[in-house]
């Protein structure tokens, strides 16, 4: 495997960890808020239901952005490594000529 995309690299581990963390927090947090919101709606407490709906929306944005930011960071690192490898190869060819 090339040196620019290595599953053992720290950035890859952090990125995958961020995606799993986003899924776990989203699944647990959104599930809990949804149950509380349903309970509030069934009991007729619309104000609490609205508050929980706003919290759910905010949490949904956070858990959606977390993996996106992690993916963008991994791609940026891989691109920088790729460009570095290309530059290194061009420099080697120039020295050989």
Helices and strands as residue ranges (DSSP letters): H 10-42, H 46-96
